[in-house]
Amino acid sequence: MLQESLQQITEELRKFRGLSRKSCIGDILKVFGEREFDDAGFLDIDDFYIVVSTDGITEDLVKADPWLAGYYSVLVNVNDVVVKGAKPLGYVNVVSSPNSQTRLMIAKGIEAALKKYGLKLLKGHTHPDTSYEAIDAAVIGVAKRIARSSTAKPGDSILLAVDLDGSFGQKGWVKCFDSTQHKSPEELRQMLFTVIDVVESSLVTASRDVSAPGIIGSIAMLCESSNVGASINLEAVPKPENTSIVDWLTAYPALGFIFTTSKARECLRLLESKGYHVSVIGEVNNTKKITLQYRGESEIFADLNTESIFGFRKPIHPCLP
């Protein structure tokens, strides 16, 4: 699908499972009276922040490749913490599987990632008698300054930083674009610490990592959190060669981060110097609509005046049962 129209692209993105499953969040948050949906949670402790993220890996990936599921249980949580401005320090998990070989492979994947990222295993729990396969985890870090998802401002540039030095591996519906496994721990940590530097230097107004909903879905989550809209130029999105625009926009890049900023040039210079492909791909506005431009066409991806990524209003696509 190398010649998709923007209408086709938009339809594919709106029904993407990685995005539609996010609309189930609203029902849960309503129980707690919460409307905060950031990548991580924060505790303000005097002159620093404790930053915590938790994520579960989709069962499709656990069944298809339990080693990779274990590895990514570290990776996804590290990204959530780092993009907020925190240095990741420790990791906890719950491994669930009735199969001893699956549990072993999950553990080996976790061990490889902990060594790669330089994290300490703080605590783990094992369910050996479940009827399902799962790895759920959390990472804790500390930050001097944090960037939230709820503080983007109209007029800000939207900047995408992504590592294209990787390759695809599809497991079920999850399209992982991994650029970490072949890197040394020093190379990987340098790239991650650069993201922390961007936040600590007060160069960004808001941030979010590119996660399961893909690039556009992740931007839409940031916009809903900030109560704003955005105009996105898809032709400006950095992407691997010989990859269709839909495949890339629904991929999970191992190192992909979204920033809103009034200091785009400084951000670009810093992130590019450490190996990221970086581009200003759009602008925040006050319409509460996510509008896509591509090859002279324009389509509304989501109207956050009436729709919700998180399920607080009509979802842009129904949640899974």
Sequence and secondary structure as in RCSB ss.txt:
>XXXX:A:sequence
MLQESLQQITEELRKFRGLSRKSCIGDILKVFGEREFDDAGFLDIDDFYIVVSTDGITEDLVKADPWLAGYYSVL
VNVNDVVVKGAKPLGYVNVVSSPNSQTRLMIAKGIEAALKKYGLKLLKGHTHPDTSYEAIDAAVIGVAKRIARSS
TAKPGDSILLAVDLDGSFGQKGWVKCFDSTQHKSPEELRQMLFTVIDVVESSLVTASRDVSAPGIIGSIAMLCES
SNVGASINLEAVPKPENTSIVDWLTAYPALGFIFTTSKARECLRLLESKGYHVSVIGEVNNTKKITLQYRGESEI
FADLNTESIFGFRKPIHPCLP
>XXXX:A:secstr
  S  HHHHHHHHHT HHHHGGGGHHHHHHHHT     SSEEEEETTEEEEEEEEE  HHHHHH HHHHHHHHHH
HHHHHHHTTT EEEEEEEEEE S HHHHHHHHHHHHHHHHHHT EEEEEEEETT SS EEEEEEEEEESS   SS
   TT EEEEEE  S EEEEETTEEEEE STTS HHHHHHHHHHHHHHHHTT  SEEEE  TTHHHHHHHHHHHH
HT EEEEEGGGS   TT  HHHHHT EESSEEEEEES HHHHHHHHHTTT EEEEEEEEESS EEEEEETTEEEE
EEETTTEESSSSSEESS    
